[in-house]
Amino acid sequence: MTSVSWEETKRRVRERREAAGMPVRSKEQKRADMERLAAEIRAHGLRGFGGSRT
């Protein structure tokens, strides 16, 4: 069994998704989605999701 890096695994998955016609987000899209989610979590004051509020 050959081991592959995490980056190689992600690349292979991305290629398979593209070949299957499934949506694939770019790094910029992923970053924007994560920032949007973080802002939503901060806005609603959800605890246990990276916030330091107690």
C-alpha positions as CSV (number, residue, x, y, z in Angstrom):
1,M,0.0,0.0,0.0
2,T,1.4,3.4,-1.0
3,S,0.8,6.4,1.2
4,V,0.0,9.8,-0.4
5,S,0.1,13.3,1.1
6,W,-3.1,15.0,2.2
7,E,-2.6,17.5,-0.6
8,E,-2.4,14.7,-3.2
9,T,-5.6,13.2,-1.8
10,K,-7.5,16.5,-2.0
11,R,-6.2,17.0,-5.6
12,R,-7.5,13.5,-6.6
13,V,-10.9,14.1,-5.0
14,R,-11.2,17.5,-6.7
15,E,-10.4,15.9,-10.1
16,R,-13.0,13.1,-9.5
17,R,-15.6,15.7,-8.6
18,E,-14.9,17.7,-11.7
19,A,-15.0,14.7,-13.9
20,A,-18.3,13.7,-12.4
21,G,-19.7,17.2,-13.1
22,M,-20.1,18.0,-9.4
23,P,-19.5,21.5,-8.2
24,V,-15.9,22.2,-7.0
25,R,-15.2,25.4,-5.0
26,S,-11.9,27.2,-5.5
27,K,-9.6,28.0,-2.5
28,E,-11.0,31.6,-2.6
29,Q,-14.6,30.4,-2.5
30,K,-13.8,28.1,0.4
31,R,-12.1,30.9,2.3
32,A,-15.0,33.3,1.6
33,D,-17.5,30.7,2.8
34,M,-15.5,30.1,6.0
35,E,-15.3,33.8,6.7
36,R,-19.0,34.2,6.1
37,L,-19.8,31.3,8.5
38,A,-17.4,32.7,11.1
39,A,-19.1,36.1,10.9
40,E,-22.6,34.5,11.2
41,I,-21.4,32.6,14.3
42,R,-20.0,35.8,15.9
43,A,-23.2,37.7,15.0
44,H,-25.4,35.1,16.7
45,G,-23.1,34.5,19.6
46,L,-23.1,30.7,19.2
47,R,-20.9,29.1,21.9
48,G,-18.5,26.3,21.3
49,F,-17.6,27.3,17.8
50,G,-14.3,29.0,18.1
51,G,-15.6,31.9,20.1
52,S,-14.0,33.0,23.3
53,R,-17.2,34.2,25.0
54,T,-18.2,32.5,28.2
